[in-house]
């Protein structure tokens, strides 16, 4: 009988639970669709490229809202910390624009070219830049909503435990205890030690925050993704002074297409996001 290596899971089970790419027919086809839709979005909406730091990877796409002083949605893309870019993240710009929001798709370095800690610092730096320079951009600094998907949800959560200024965080199909990643092939690129994984796991860093929080997953996500989402929501709400987190499961979606429901008010996730935007 195989030995449990994380909770009650064997190594093979950890790999299945923590590698979303194993649960779709072709991850390359998924990422090709992201690329094509991102390109179409940049062709249909005016995107401005802005720097938020000194590293060559520290830039973002910005789309102005239809009106001034609108909410800003900041998007941190997925890709297991080692793939995709702000170009792919711009696929969500049309939905945000139709919802009356400004939109920023954040680029960051990828592992193994930079360690995960650098990516965390870049996510924090990008959000800080967008809050502090809101007057120059034209959005409302009191209505900044940080959305992260998959590995981007981990980065967004690392912003949430550090920066109290965003109004809300929407964490979609993420993991918040990243220690099992050490046991998967994803770590061939991310190159975490167990100590790194403990230190960079936002689940253990949650403290008081005035922000609202939505944590979501799809029916096509793994049991561990669901468990981690629920544990994040529970821990967030247990901190004195914190508002209860809203936990949302999206039916008829998988790990990769669940973000399509972010701005669709006819879905559970879209309803939760529209509720945030209406405040």
KOLKOL-43010 format. One record per residue (C-alpha): x, y, z; residue in three letters. Coordinates in Angstrom, 1 decimal. Layout:
N
X; Y; Z; code
X; Y; Z; ALA .
...
***
This chain:
279
X; Y; Z; code
0.0; 0.0; 0.0; UNK .
1.4; 3.4; -1.0; UNK .
2.4; 5.7; 1.8; UNK .
0.6; 9.0; 2.5; UNK .
2.8; 12.0; 1.8; UNK .
0.4; 14.9; 2.3; UNK .
-2.6; 14.6; 4.6; UNK .
-4.0; 11.2; 3.7; UNK .
-2.9; 11.4; 0.0; UNK .
-0.2; 9.3; -1.7; UNK .
2.3; 11.0; -4.0; UNK .
0.3; 9.9; -7.1; UNK .
-2.9; 11.3; -5.6; UNK .
-1.2; 14.6; -4.7; UNK .
0.0; 14.9; -8.3; UNK .
-3.6; 14.3; -9.6; UNK .
-5.1; 16.7; -7.2; UNK .
-2.6; 19.5; -7.7; UNK .
-2.0; 19.4; -11.4; UNK .
-5.1; 20.9; -13.1; UNK .
-3.6; 20.3; -16.5; UNK .
-4.2; 16.6; -16.0; UNK .
-7.9; 17.1; -16.0; UNK .
-8.4; 18.6; -19.5; UNK .
-7.8; 16.9; -22.8; UNK .
-5.1; 19.4; -23.9; UNK .
-3.6; 22.2; -21.8; UNK .
-1.9; 23.6; -24.9; UNK .
-5.3; 24.0; -26.5; UNK .
-6.6; 25.8; -23.4; UNK .
-3.7; 28.2; -23.4; UNK .
-4.0; 28.8; -27.1; UNK .
-7.6; 29.9; -26.5; UNK .
-6.5; 32.3; -23.8; UNK .
-3.9; 33.7; -26.2; UNK .
-6.4; 34.2; -29.0; UNK .
-9.0; 35.7; -26.8; UNK .
-6.5; 38.0; -25.2; UNK .
-5.4; 39.2; -28.7; UNK .
-9.0; 39.8; -29.8; UNK .
-9.6; 41.8; -26.6; UNK .
-6.6; 44.0; -27.3; UNK .
-7.9; 44.6; -30.8; UNK .
-11.4; 45.5; -29.7; UNK .
-10.5; 47.7; -26.7; UNK .
-7.8; 50.2; -26.2; UNK .
-5.1; 48.8; -24.0; UNK .
-2.4; 51.0; -22.5; UNK .
0.9; 49.4; -21.4; UNK .
2.3; 50.8; -18.2; UNK .
5.3; 49.9; -16.0; UNK .
4.9; 49.3; -12.3; UNK .
8.5; 48.6; -11.4; UNK .
12.0; 48.4; -12.6; UNK .
12.2; 44.7; -13.6; UNK .
11.6; 44.1; -17.4; UNK .
8.7; 41.8; -16.5; UNK .
7.0; 44.4; -14.3; UNK .
4.3; 45.9; -16.6; UNK .
0.6; 45.7; -17.1; UNK .
-2.2; 46.3; -19.5; UNK .
-4.7; 49.0; -18.5; UNK .
-8.1; 49.6; -20.0; UNK .
-10.0; 52.7; -18.9; UNK .
-13.6; 52.4; -17.7; UNK .
-16.5; 53.9; -19.6; UNK .
-16.8; 56.6; -16.9; UNK .
-14.3; 58.2; -14.5; UNK .
-13.9; 57.2; -10.8; UNK .
-15.1; 53.7; -11.7; UNK .
-14.0; 50.5; -9.8; UNK .
-10.8; 48.8; -11.0; UNK .
-10.5; 45.1; -11.5; UNK .
-6.9; 43.9; -11.2; UNK .
-6.3; 40.5; -12.7; UNK .
-3.5; 38.1; -11.8; UNK .
-3.3; 35.3; -14.3; UNK .
-2.7; 31.6; -13.7; UNK .
-0.3; 29.2; -15.3; UNK .
1.3; 27.4; -12.4; UNK .
3.6; 30.4; -11.8; UNK .
5.6; 29.3; -14.9; UNK .
3.4; 30.1; -18.0; UNK .
1.1; 32.8; -19.5; UNK .
1.4; 36.6; -19.2; UNK .
-0.7; 39.7; -19.0; UNK .
-1.4; 39.3; -22.7; UNK .
-3.5; 36.2; -21.9; UNK .
-5.1; 37.9; -18.9; UNK .
-6.5; 40.6; -21.2; UNK .
-9.2; 38.1; -22.3; UNK .
-11.2; 39.3; -19.3; UNK .
-11.0; 43.0; -20.3; UNK .
-14.3; 43.0; -22.4; UNK .
-16.3; 41.6; -19.5; UNK .
-14.9; 44.1; -17.0; UNK .
-15.5; 46.9; -19.5; UNK .
-19.1; 45.9; -20.0; UNK .
-19.5; 45.8; -16.2; UNK .
-18.4; 49.5; -16.1; UNK .
-15.0; 48.8; -14.6; UNK .
-11.5; 49.8; -15.4; UNK .
-9.3; 46.7; -15.9; UNK .
-5.6; 45.9; -15.4; UNK .
-4.0; 42.7; -16.4; UNK .
-0.7; 42.3; -14.5; UNK .
2.4; 40.8; -16.0; UNK .
5.0; 39.2; -13.7; UNK .
8.1; 37.1; -14.0; UNK .
7.8; 33.3; -14.4; UNK .
9.5; 30.5; -12.6; UNK .
12.2; 29.3; -12.8; UNK .
13.6; 32.5; -14.3; UNK .
12.8; 34.1; -11.0; UNK .
11.9; 32.5; -7.6; UNK .
8.3; 32.5; -6.5; UNK .
9.1; 35.1; -3.8; UNK .
9.9; 37.6; -6.6; UNK .
6.5; 36.9; -8.2; UNK .
4.8; 37.6; -4.9; UNK .
6.7; 40.9; -4.5; UNK .
5.7; 41.8; -8.0; UNK .
2.0; 41.1; -7.4; UNK .
2.1; 43.3; -4.3; UNK .
4.0; 46.0; -6.2; UNK .
1.6; 46.1; -9.0; UNK .
-1.5; 46.4; -6.8; UNK .
0.2; 49.1; -4.7; UNK .
1.1; 51.0; -7.9; UNK .
-2.5; 50.9; -9.1; UNK .
-3.9; 52.0; -5.7; UNK .
-1.4; 54.8; -5.2; UNK .
-1.5; 56.1; -8.8; UNK .
-5.3; 55.9; -9.1; UNK .
-5.6; 59.7; -9.7; UNK .
-3.4; 59.4; -12.8; UNK .
-5.2; 56.4; -14.2; UNK .
-8.7; 57.7; -13.3; UNK .
-10.2; 54.8; -11.3; UNK .
-11.5; 55.0; -7.7; UNK .
-8.7; 53.9; -5.3; UNK .
-11.3; 52.9; -2.7; UNK .
-12.9; 50.4; -5.2; UNK .
-10.0; 48.3; -6.3; UNK .
-10.9; 44.6; -6.6; UNK .
-8.0; 42.1; -7.0; UNK .
-9.0; 38.9; -8.9; UNK .
-6.6; 36.0; -9.1; UNK .
-7.1; 32.7; -10.9; UNK .
-5.3; 29.4; -10.2; UNK .
-1.7; 30.3; -9.3; UNK .
-2.8; 33.9; -9.7; UNK .
-5.2; 33.3; -6.8; UNK .
-2.3; 32.3; -4.6; UNK .
-0.5; 35.6; -5.6; UNK .
-3.7; 37.6; -5.0; UNK .
-4.0; 35.9; -1.5; UNK .
-0.4; 36.9; -0.8; UNK .
-1.5; 40.5; -1.6; UNK .
-4.5; 40.1; 0.6; UNK .
-2.5; 39.2; 3.7; UNK .
-0.2; 42.1; 3.1; UNK .
-2.1; 45.1; 1.8; UNK .
-5.3; 46.4; 3.5; UNK .
-6.1; 48.9; 0.8; UNK .
-8.0; 46.9; -1.9; UNK .
-11.7; 46.8; -1.3; UNK .
-12.1; 43.2; -2.2; UNK .
-10.3; 40.0; -3.3; UNK .
-11.8; 37.3; -5.6; UNK .
-9.8; 34.1; -5.4; UNK .
-10.8; 31.6; -8.1; UNK .
-9.7; 28.0; -8.1; UNK .
-6.6; 28.7; -6.1; UNK .
-4.5; 26.9; -3.4; UNK .
-3.5; 28.7; -0.3; UNK .
-1.3; 26.0; 1.4; UNK .
1.2; 25.4; -1.4; UNK .
3.3; 22.8; 0.5; UNK .
2.0; 19.9; -1.7; UNK .
3.4; 21.6; -4.8; UNK .
6.8; 20.4; -3.6; UNK .
5.6; 16.9; -4.3; UNK .
4.5; 17.5; -7.9; UNK .
6.3; 18.0; -11.3; UNK .
5.1; 21.7; -11.1; UNK .
8.1; 22.1; -8.7; UNK .
10.5; 21.3; -11.5; UNK .
9.9; 25.0; -12.5; UNK .
8.8; 26.6; -9.2; UNK .
11.7; 25.0; -7.3; UNK .
10.4; 25.4; -3.8; UNK .
11.9; 23.9; -0.7; UNK .
9.5; 22.8; 2.0; UNK .
10.6; 25.9; 4.0; UNK .
9.8; 28.1; 1.0; UNK .
6.4; 26.6; 0.6; UNK .
5.5; 27.1; 4.2; UNK .
6.7; 30.7; 4.2; UNK .
4.9; 31.5; 1.0; UNK .
1.6; 29.9; 1.9; UNK .
-1.0; 32.6; 2.6; UNK .
-3.3; 30.3; 4.5; UNK .
-1.0; 30.6; 7.5; UNK .
-0.6; 34.4; 7.1; UNK .
-4.3; 35.5; 7.3; UNK .
-4.8; 38.4; 9.7; UNK .
-7.3; 41.2; 10.1; UNK .
-8.3; 42.9; 6.8; UNK .
-11.1; 45.4; 6.0; UNK .
-11.5; 43.8; 2.6; UNK .
-14.3; 41.7; 1.4; UNK .
-13.3; 38.3; 0.1; UNK .
-14.9; 35.9; -2.4; UNK .
-13.4; 32.4; -2.8; UNK .
-14.6; 30.3; -5.7; UNK .
-14.0; 27.0; -7.4; UNK .
-15.7; 25.0; -10.2; UNK .
-17.4; 21.6; -10.1; UNK .
-14.6; 20.5; -12.4; UNK .
-11.9; 21.3; -9.9; UNK .
-10.4; 18.7; -7.7; UNK .
-11.4; 17.8; -4.2; UNK .
-8.3; 19.4; -2.8; UNK .
-9.0; 22.7; -4.6; UNK .
-12.5; 22.7; -3.0; UNK .
-11.1; 21.8; 0.4; UNK .
-8.5; 24.6; 0.2; UNK .
-11.1; 27.1; -0.8; UNK .
-13.4; 26.2; 2.1; UNK .
-10.5; 26.3; 4.6; UNK .
-9.4; 29.7; 3.3; UNK .
-13.0; 31.0; 3.7; UNK .
-13.3; 29.5; 7.2; UNK .
-9.9; 30.9; 8.4; UNK .
-10.6; 34.4; 6.8; UNK .
-13.9; 34.6; 8.7; UNK .
-12.5; 33.5; 12.0; UNK .
-10.1; 36.5; 12.3; UNK .
-11.6; 39.0; 14.7; UNK .
-13.0; 42.0; 12.7; UNK .
-13.0; 40.3; 9.3; UNK .
-16.2; 40.0; 7.3; UNK .
-17.2; 36.4; 6.4; UNK .
-15.8; 35.3; 3.1; UNK .
-18.3; 34.4; 0.4; UNK .
-17.7; 30.8; -0.9; UNK .
-19.0; 30.1; -4.4; UNK .
-19.0; 26.9; -6.4; UNK .
-19.6; 27.3; -10.2; UNK .
-21.4; 24.4; -11.9; UNK .
-20.8; 23.3; -15.4; UNK .
-17.2; 24.8; -15.4; UNK .
-13.7; 23.4; -15.1; UNK .
-10.6; 24.8; -13.6; UNK .
-9.7; 26.7; -16.7; UNK .
-13.0; 28.2; -18.0; UNK .
-14.5; 29.2; -14.6; UNK .
-13.1; 32.7; -15.1; UNK .
-15.6; 33.1; -18.0; UNK .
-18.3; 33.6; -15.4; UNK .
-16.6; 36.4; -13.5; UNK .
-18.7; 39.2; -15.0; UNK .
-21.8; 37.1; -16.0; UNK .
-24.5; 38.2; -13.5; UNK .
-26.5; 35.0; -14.4; UNK .
-23.9; 32.8; -12.7; UNK .
-23.1; 32.3; -9.0; UNK .
-19.6; 33.8; -9.4; UNK .
-20.7; 36.6; -11.6; UNK .
-23.5; 37.5; -9.1; UNK .
-20.9; 37.6; -6.2; UNK .
-18.6; 39.9; -8.3; UNK .
-21.5; 42.2; -9.3; UNK .
-22.4; 42.5; -5.7; UNK .
-18.9; 43.7; -4.9; UNK .
-19.0; 46.2; -7.8; UNK .
-22.3; 47.6; -6.7; UNK .
-20.9; 48.7; -3.3; UNK .
***
